[in-house]
Amino acid sequence: MNNTTKIVYKFREYINILLIQDILSDEAWTDTLTDEDKRGLTPLFWTHLAPYGEVKLNMDRRLTLREAHPPEPDEPLVGL
């Protein structure tokens, strides 16, 4: 994804949030929305965040899930 596309996505998210805030500021919606409805709106504001950073997957290569040979009984385990 190039920088222009990222900017367009962020701008679209910002506009959507402003629209939702404007609609929810109407008093008619205050009495209409239940707690469950309000909880349903929460993901709309947080799904664009990547808390662990950007993860790039290389689908052309398999993941190494275990070592090529099991460790010897006296050999310490890697990572412990």
C-alpha positions as a LaTeX table, in Angstrom:
\begin{tabular}{lrrr}
\hline
Residue & $x$ (\AA) & $y$ (\AA) & $z$ (\AA) \\
\hline
Met1 & 0.00 & 0.00 & 0.00 \\
Asn2 & 1.51 & 3.31 & $-0.99$ \\
Asn3 & 1.48 & 6.48 & 1.12 \\
Thr4 & $-1.30$ & 8.14 & $-0.86$ \\
Thr5 & $-3.61$ & 5.19 & $-0.27$ \\
Lys6 & $-2.79$ & 5.20 & 3.45 \\
Ile7 & $-3.61$ & 8.92 & 3.65 \\
Val8 & $-6.93$ & 8.38 & 1.86 \\
Tyr9 & $-7.84$ & 5.54 & 4.28 \\
Lys10 & $-6.98$ & 7.66 & 7.33 \\
Phe11 & $-8.97$ & 10.59 & 5.97 \\
Arg12 & $-11.95$ & 8.34 & 5.29 \\
Glu13 & $-11.80$ & 6.97 & 8.86 \\
Tyr14 & $-11.63$ & 10.50 & 10.25 \\
Ile15 & $-14.66$ & 11.60 & 8.21 \\
Asn16 & $-16.61$ & 8.50 & 9.31 \\
Ile17 & $-15.88$ & 9.27 & 12.95 \\
Leu18 & $-17.04$ & 12.86 & 12.49 \\
Leu19 & $-20.25$ & 11.65 & 10.84 \\
Ile20 & $-20.97$ & 9.17 & 13.63 \\
Gln21 & $-20.28$ & 11.82 & 16.28 \\
Asp22 & $-22.64$ & 14.21 & 14.53 \\
Ile23 & $-25.42$ & 11.63 & 14.34 \\
Leu24 & $-24.96$ & 10.51 & 17.94 \\
Ser25 & $-25.06$ & 14.10 & 19.20 \\
Asp26 & $-28.75$ & 14.20 & 18.20 \\
Glu27 & $-30.85$ & 13.75 & 21.36 \\
Ala28 & $-33.19$ & 11.33 & 19.58 \\
Trp29 & $-30.34$ & 8.81 & 19.38 \\
Thr30 & $-29.45$ & 9.18 & 23.06 \\
Asp31 & $-32.62$ & 7.40 & 24.15 \\
Thr32 & $-32.70$ & 4.98 & 21.21 \\
Leu33 & $-29.28$ & 3.33 & 21.57 \\
Thr34 & $-28.89$ & 0.61 & 24.18 \\
Asp35 & $-25.62$ & $-0.25$ & 25.93 \\
Glu36 & $-25.21$ & $-3.14$ & 23.48 \\
Asp37 & $-25.61$ & $-0.75$ & 20.54 \\
Lys38 & $-22.96$ & 1.56 & 21.96 \\
Arg39 & $-20.56$ & $-1.36$ & 22.49 \\
Gly40 & $-21.15$ & $-2.31$ & 18.87 \\
Leu41 & $-19.89$ & 1.10 & 17.77 \\
Thr42 & $-16.58$ & 0.74 & 19.65 \\
Pro43 & $-14.82$ & $-1.43$ & 17.00 \\
Leu44 & $-15.52$ & 1.23 & 14.37 \\
Phe45 & $-13.09$ & 3.53 & 16.14 \\
Trp46 & $-10.37$ & 0.97 & 16.89 \\
Thr47 & $-10.20$ & $-1.54$ & 14.01 \\
His48 & $-7.85$ & 0.67 & 11.98 \\
Leu49 & $-5.13$ & 0.44 & 14.65 \\
Ala50 & $-2.36$ & $-2.14$ & 14.44 \\
Pro51 & $-1.18$ & $-2.51$ & 18.06 \\
Tyr52 & 1.66 & $-4.85$ & 17.09 \\
Gly53 & 2.87 & $-2.85$ & 14.12 \\
Glu54 & 2.66 & $-3.82$ & 10.48 \\
Val55 & 3.14 & $-7.52$ & 9.83 \\
Lys56 & 4.33 & $-8.50$ & 6.38 \\
Leu57 & 3.89 & $-12.12$ & 5.36 \\
Asn58 & 6.08 & $-13.83$ & 2.79 \\
Met59 & 3.75 & $-16.39$ & 1.22 \\
Asp60 & 6.54 & $-17.71$ & $-1.02$ \\
Arg61 & 8.44 & $-19.26$ & 1.90 \\
Arg62 & 7.37 & $-21.73$ & 4.56 \\
Leu63 & 7.80 & $-20.90$ & 8.23 \\
Thr64 & 10.37 & $-22.87$ & 10.19 \\
Leu65 & 8.27 & $-24.22$ & 13.03 \\
Arg66 & 10.90 & $-26.50$ & 14.54 \\
Glu67 & 14.61 & $-27.13$ & 14.31 \\
Ala68 & 15.98 & $-29.45$ & 11.64 \\
His69 & 16.97 & $-31.97$ & 14.32 \\
Pro70 & 15.71 & $-32.36$ & 17.88 \\
Pro71 & 18.15 & $-31.21$ & 20.59 \\
Glu72 & 20.29 & $-33.77$ & 22.34 \\
Pro73 & 19.19 & $-34.61$ & 25.92 \\
Asp74 & 22.09 & $-32.63$ & 27.44 \\
Glu75 & 21.75 & $-29.72$ & 24.99 \\
Pro76 & 19.79 & $-26.72$ & 26.44 \\
Leu77 & 16.62 & $-25.73$ & 24.65 \\
Val78 & 16.90 & $-22.61$ & 22.51 \\
Gly79 & 15.10 & $-19.60$ & 23.94 \\
Leu80 & 14.84 & $-20.84$ & 27.52 \\
\hline
\end{tabular}
